[in-house]
């Protein structure tokens, strides 16, 4: 299939002008990244956002896969010498994988079936006679097919074999499969029951011990939960429709008379439905609903990850970070304003050692010695106890003390990246460093960790892993490029996510920087081995050089557009620096004067916006958050209590909120606002500070039910 036809299909499906789809496909096929296309090729794409561009890319891949499957099937049919002009036309024109497989099903090489064995016995002509439903004396006609040498010993066996062939014909009819598929998609019910003897062991799936609902209305989290329960052996899950509804559709298609032959056809219909067609459709529906559930779960995960990556950074501050613990002690590290490790040691303020005074003295002396400006405390085991200890200290100056989500810190500390960064330190030191750096710049630190280990999302291990990986990679790449990367201070891992760069070039940049010192301009990047024109085009706009001679090198203005800014400055008789610093000068610019065939208004508008805030971090300003200091454990909570919390995870059914007791509470979607909420992401974001009310507490199961109704003016964020 040609790109021309691809663009037409994608244009129709996504409701995007075909010309814009063609341009986007052209850019993608030329190696352009999604962030680059969205930011610097708006004229070609009609200012498509990254989500739409990703949809174009993904649909292109699906169509390529469909086309490849068509070629495989056509080759198979040629080898079988069964390819007709009509069949080839039908295959080439089909639009979905399911329809393609329906067409191919009758010709698909397979193991022996009841029908194939009946054909070998010469019963196919009898099957045609029966299906025509023209004969009342069908048993007499079947006598001609009795042949013990072929394995047909009597009339009964002949009629049974012919009926098996009819059942397979019905099952393999493309029109029939389309009609029954529509029935299943519209009316099938998914039922879940507890597996025999698994009531006690499978208690976490108790909600699904006896449940049933329309398949198409079952939300993604319930589908994934049921399938996980089934996989673990605690549930039995089935997808069914009312048999009579299916039989009625099939009878309308195949029943032609009311005689002995018709009775055999009716029997074959019921046999086909029970033995072949309905089980086949159940398998399809399970796959169909699983794919839908995967898409939704991956969307939720990606959105949560984006919010986590784009969390407000504290910035370049000298940080003392603590990875709390009881018996093993609390590992302390001191970091300079660039995140470099300058000191580490362990204190033991909690049981069994209880070295409280010594620990307070040590924290205070380290804060003074290293001129600490902020303290980061991991939220894991002993986190709240350590926070109380830190807040009890009277420092010589005012310090910020904050609890930091440490999900994934242990994964980072044991990784090759961490070992390479800190070859002389153990995993406890590395974990503490990660906690401190997360406070300074969440994005720069979290890109070092597999997104699946960060602790956001739902059922991430149950969804399609390749689709999840692609979505998460897109999210990380998008976030990194939205913020921009300071080329002279960033890590190899952060540079690797810059548009067009990748791991190998990131390593080359670091090596060049170490050998030749800081980059003084974006142009100098061209001296890095393998950093050619194409890479420069893709990457330069996202790389920042703060102290560059040309102030545009620290902005998101792409070097290909520098000439436009120079032209603006020349026309206003000022320097580029003056154009950036003086709003009055920028007000005099008429963008229409600078429109060319290459540079349109969307790009010019972006340039003008960037000149007003060159290189400014798009992330929100950092806000300090504190838990209620009177709450230390779940036992301190009571119904009706209203307390502050911080959103840690968002799912399709609600949001989890940390209220400072080592166990996140759930705000069900029905308790998020004083109105109907379809999407929890429309109400809250990861790391958002919220007020919640305690609805219910189950101390034994460590479950906390929360409400946000009437507490946060929740009209959407």
Buried (B, 14 or more C-beta within 10 A) or exposed (E): EEBEEBBBBBBEBBEBEBEBBBBBBBBBEEEBBBBBBBBBBBBBBBBBEBEBBBBBBBBBEBBEEBBEBBEEBBEBBEEEEEBEEEBBEBBEEBEEEBBBBBBBBEBEEEEEBBBEBBBEBBBBEBBEBBBEBEBBEBBEBBEEBBEEEBBBEEBEBBBBBBBBBBBBBBBBBBEBBEBBBEBBBEBBBBBBBBBEEBEEEBEEBEEBBEBBEEBBEBBBBBBBBBBBBBEBEBBBBBBBBEEEBBBEBBBEEBEEBEBBBBBBBBBBBBBBBBBBBBEBBBEBBBEBBBEBBBBBBBBBBBBBBBBBBBBBBBBBBBBBBBBBBBEBBBBBBBBBEEBEBEEBEBBBBBEEBEBBEEBBEBBBEBBEEBEBBBBBBBBBBBBBBBBEBBEEBEBEEEBBBBBBBBBBBBBBBEBEBBEEBBEEBEBBBBBBBBBBBBBBBBBBBBBBBEBBBBBBBBBBEBBBEEBBBBBBEBBBBBBBBBBBBBBBBBBBBBBBBBBBBBEEBBBBBBEBBEEEEEBBEBBBBEEBEEBEEEBBBBBBBBBBBEEBEBBBBBBBBBBBBBEBBBEBBEEBEBEBEEBBBEEEBBEEBEBEEBBEEEBBBBBBEBBBEBBEEBBEBEBEEBEEBBBBEEBBEBEBBEEEBEBBBBBBBBBBBBBBBBBBBBBBBBBBBEBBBEEEBEBBBBBBBBBBBBBBBBBEBEEEEEBBBBBBBEBBEBEEE
